[in-house]
Amino acid sequence: MPIVSDTDTDTEPFVSNARPTGPGPRPTDSGPQHTGSSPRLTGSGPQSRGEPDPAVESLPAGSDSGLDSGSGLDSDPATMIDPGSADLIFREAHTPTRFADRPVDEQVLREIHDLVKWAPTSMNTQPMRITLVQGEANLARLLPHLSPGNRAKVAAAPLTVLISADRNFHDQLPIVFPHNPDARRIFDNEVLRERTAVFNTALQLGYFILGARSLGLAVGPMTGLDTAGATGEFFPDGSRQVLAVVTLGYPEPGAHHPRNPRLTYEQVVDVAG
Ligand SMILES: Cc1cc2nc3c(=O)[nH]c(=O)nc-3n(C[C@H](O)[C@H](O)[C@H](O)COP(=O)(O)O)c2cc1C
């Protein structure tokens, strides 16, 4: 399996190897003004690099990008995320180039899990598994499987986890999907089982990133690795399929690349027919 990507400006789509192998309180601070900055992140907001391209979404630094400008929303404010929180997990959050020199306690992972376990997956399958890679010996097992550009980042991270798909997630269905006693049998179809595991693990990884950001962490997801090699190293029985490595730490102000442009609504949304 070739290594798929090794740079900071990684643009690979999600790549998988072919080897089969109680909710917290709802925010109620819904003040009418968008603050434009998060209380906990001091990095810059959305910004452009080089010549502005009208085909992409790229607001100049300092622009107001709040939900309140020209919003067509008709939601009860009590059911909406407040603008500062939206800054924290979306607008001002960045993939870090390094972390603050501060350890991350394993308890933090428990708190992330307590949030993101509520996220939806197909048939409530929840196939994502998280493996802490702790200690020099375990790190040494992982590093050779990473693309060269990712090794130093992982070696320097306060906490690194492996994200894998549980290929036997369907064993849990009698517990997590109890109202359908036949649910497990649907996944006797191995192709469907693998597709469901990979798709929903990727989805859960997205929730995991947002959950970690919501607790004030910076998150470095990486798919630039030999996933088959890492799977063989850590899960030789084939029960799991490694999809990604994620580094976690506390954010260091400014330790990120300039924001790359995002596609516009018009580029992304169309109408069927
Ligand atoms: C699934 C996934 C895989 C990624 N893989 C890598 C990687 O292997 N190496 C790397 O340096 N960055 C990786 N990234 C980081 C992306 O390049 C980065 O999140 C993206 O460019 C957006 O940057 P921003 O958060 O600063 O706006 C990955 C991100 C995601 C979500």
The ligand as a Tripos MOL2 file, in Angstrom:
@<TRIPOS>MOLECULE
LIG
   31    33     1     0     0
SMALL
NO_CHARGES

@<TRIPOS>ATOM
      1 C1         -8.9450   13.1390    7.0080 C.3       1 LIG1
      2 C2         -7.8020   14.1260    7.0360 C.ar      1 LIG1
      3 C3         -6.5340   13.7080    6.7030 C.ar      1 LIG1
      4 C4         -5.4500   14.5900    6.7650 C.ar      1 LIG1
      5 N1         -4.1760   14.1200    6.5330 N.ar      1 LIG1
      6 C5         -3.1290   14.9300    6.7550 C.ar      1 LIG1
      7 C6         -1.7980   14.4330    6.6750 C.ar      1 LIG1
      8 O1         -1.5640   13.2600    6.4130 O.2       1 LIG1
      9 N2         -0.7890   15.2980    6.9220 N.ar      1 LIG1
     10 C7         -1.0000   16.6010    7.2310 C.ar      1 LIG1
     11 O2         -0.0400   17.3380    7.4730 O.2       1 LIG1
     12 N3         -2.2520   17.1140    7.3110 N.ar      1 LIG1
     13 C8         -3.3210   16.3110    7.0910 C.ar      1 LIG1
     14 N4         -4.6040   16.7960    7.1940 N.ar      1 LIG1
     15 C9         -4.7990   18.2350    7.5030 C.3       1 LIG1
     16 C10        -5.4550   18.9780    6.3210 C.3       1 LIG1
     17 O3         -4.5320   19.2490    5.3070 O.3       1 LIG1
     18 C11        -6.0520   20.2980    6.8860 C.3       1 LIG1
     19 O4         -7.0080   19.9430    7.8510 O.3       1 LIG1
     20 C12        -6.7090   21.1380    5.8090 C.3       1 LIG1
     21 O5         -5.7670   21.5690    4.8830 O.3       1 LIG1
     22 C13        -7.4080   22.3440    6.4330 C.3       1 LIG1
     23 O6         -6.4960   23.1420    7.1250 O.3       1 LIG1
     24 P1         -7.0300   24.2150    8.1850 P.3       1 LIG1
     25 O7         -7.6900   23.4410    9.2800 O.co2     1 LIG1
     26 O8         -5.8190   24.9390    8.7040 O.co2     1 LIG1
     27 O9         -7.9700   25.1280    7.4940 O.co2     1 LIG1
     28 C14        -5.6820   15.9410    7.1250 C.ar      1 LIG1
     29 C15        -6.9660   16.3580    7.4570 C.ar      1 LIG1
     30 C16        -8.0140   15.4700    7.4310 C.ar      1 LIG1
     31 C17        -9.3980   15.9350    7.8600 C.3       1 LIG1
@<TRIPOS>BOND
     1     1     2 1
     2     2     3 ar
     3     2    30 ar
     4     3     4 ar
     5     4     5 ar
     6     4    28 ar
     7     5     6 ar
     8     6     7 ar
     9     6    13 1
    10     7     8 2
    11     7     9 ar
    12     9    10 ar
    13    10    11 2
    14    10    12 ar
    15    12    13 ar
    16    13    14 ar
    17    14    15 1
    18    14    28 ar
    19    15    16 1
    20    16    17 1
    21    16    18 1
    22    18    19 1
    23    18    20 1
    24    20    21 1
    25    20    22 1
    26    22    23 1
    27    23    24 1
    28    24    25 2
    29    24    26 1
    30    24    27 1
    31    28    29 ar
    32    29    30 ar
    33    30    31 1
@<TRIPOS>SUBSTRUCTURE
     1 LIG1         1 GROUP 0 **** ****
